[in-house]
């Protein structure tokens, strides 16, 4: 016990360096880390666990208005820390969800699948900090002009819907183009990834795949096991042929059949888009990891255990702080 106490003091004593940025200061969180708003997965329980662990937990708005309102309220019961909501702008319930965010006084909204131009004035008037997920410099510049607090620059290493640029190529170009904070996403699983992101100019990170294996994550156990069993070459992208709907997922029967049909001579953009309807829900909720789509990032091979969200965050930033010690990002506590 004495040895354990000494080690804890060395790590968490009064000389500890903390990573502080405009993300932590502006959002009132301890660590500059977001949990990705994974559709059909990111619920109130997971978001609360991440927020209680010092990050920003994010709830997916994908499942409709009543579900969203219920999950926000569930998170509020479990944490008094800030929470966020991720809104996929192409969702048929986007209009309803956009208003619910205001009614429920959500602190932060992240957006994907487009630009939230039509919703930003009402969100900003309500005091919500808007942080769009972007895949290009042009999108980042546009969002800054419209009043975004920050942007999430997401590289194609991520699971789910992706763009064309890698995280290492995208993040520094976005940092150079805007004055607002940039959060890096894609290919980040540990302290090394966090440190690398900060050296590229990011002021925060967003992780999805690592949080799939948080003990508080309610995704089906079959889905979690697919991530735990993954290697460095276990993911593949679908939907590239016609563009606009490219997704990264773990290789399985679904992805193989998808790619075969996608590149068939008679395939169309519409027929390919139809192939993915309901596939994520089959895997994430029902546990059908053969004919369902298991969205996950290229770092899946680095995820080896199920553990509490708070432990994930502490481990990642404990390592990142050592790597970044002495840089402008670390300040003595």
PAMITOR-882771 format. One record per residue (C-alpha): residue in one letter; x, y, z. Coordinates in steps of 0.1 Angstrom, whole numbers, plus 5000, padded with zeros to 4 digits. Layout:
BEGIN
AXYZ...
END
This chain:
BEGIN
X500050005000X502950245008X504450174974X501150234957X500750564975X504150674964X503350594928X500050774930X501851074944X504451074917X501651064891X499051284906X501051494931X501251874932X503651894903X501251714879X500951884845X497451914831X496551954794X494452274793X493152434761X490352654749X488252334747X488552254784X488152624794X485252694771X483252384778X484052344815X485551994812X488651854828X490151674798X489851784762X488251464750X484851404733X483151064731X481851024695X478151044690X477750694676X474350634661X472250364679X475050334705X475850664722X473150694749X472650884781X474350624803X477550624782X477551004778X477151054816X480050814823X482351004799X481351344814X481751214849X485251094838X486151444829X485451444791X482451544771X479851274767X477751294736X474351144729X473251034695X470051194682X469550934655X466750734671X464051014671X462751284693X461151094722X464250874725X466551174725X464651364751X464551054773X468350994770X469151364777X467151344809X468651004818X472151164815X471051454837X470151214864X473651054863X475851364860X475851734867X478651784842X478151924806X476851684780X476551714742X474251574715X475351464680X472851544653X473151374619X471751644596X470451394570X468251224597X464451254590X464051374626X466651644624X464251934626X462551794658X465851714674X467252064667X464452214688X464751954716X468352054721X467152404730X464252284751X466452054771X469252314775X471952094761X475352264764X477052144732X475852004698X478151834673X476851774638X477551544609X476551464574X476451814561X476552174574X474152294601X473652634585X469852654590X469952554627X472952754639X471153094646X468652934669X471252724687X473553024691X470753234704X470052964730X473652974742X474552624727X478052584716X478052434681X480952214671X480452064636X482351754624X484051854591X486151674565X487651964546X489252304551X486352474532X483852334556X485852444586X486152804573X482452814566X481552694601X483852944617X482153234598X478753114610X479753124647X480952764655X482752744688X485152474674X485252214647X486051844648X488451754620X487751394613X490151184592X489150874572X490750644598X487450684618X484650444619X481350534603X480850804577X484250934565X485751184540X488851144519X491651294539X493651134567X493751284602X497451374598X496751554565X493451724575X494151854611X497152084604X495552234573X492352304592X494352454622X496152684597X492852794582X490752884612X491153064645X488652864665X489752544683X490152224663X489351884677X491151594660X489251264653X490150944635X492950694644X493250794680X493250524707X495750614733X498050884747X500350864717X497450954694X496451244717X500051374718X500351354681X497051534676X498151824698X501551844680X499551884648X497752184664X494552034677X493252144711X491151834718X490351484705X487251284698X487250904702X484550664691X485950314687X487750314721X484550394739X482750114722X484449894747X483650114777X481849904803X479050164803X478550134765X475249964758X476149834723X475449464719X478149234733X478649064699X479549414685X482049474713X483649134707X484149214670X486149514681X488149324707X488949054681X489949294654X493449334640X495149624622X493649514588X490149424600X488249724586X487149814551X485250104535X481950064517X480150324495X483150474478X482050404442X479450684441X480850904469X478951084496X478150784517X481450614524X481650424557X484350234575X483349914592X484749584603X484949314576X482049064577X479448894555X477649234552X480649434540X481649164515X478149144500X477849524500X481049574481X480149304456X476749474449X478249814450X480549744421X478049534400X477549674365X473949764371X474449934405X473250294410X473850544438X470350494450X470550114450X473850124469X472450364495X469550134501X471949844510X472950014543X469450094555X468949934590X472349754589X473849944618X470849884640X470949514633X474549494646X474449744674X471049664689X470149314677X473749174678X473649044643X477249094634X477048884602X474449064582X474649384602X477149674598X479749694625X481050044623X484550094638X487750274631X491250154620X492450154656X490149864665X493249644667X494449854696X491349804718X492049494739X489749514770X486449644784X486949904811X485050204826X484950514806X486650714834X489650474834X489950504796X490250874799X492650874828X494950624811X494950814778X495651154794X498151024819X500250894790X499651204769X500651434797X504051254800X504651294763X503651654762X505351764794X507152094788X505052194758X502552474757X499652234762X500652124797X500252354827X501252274863X498252214884
END
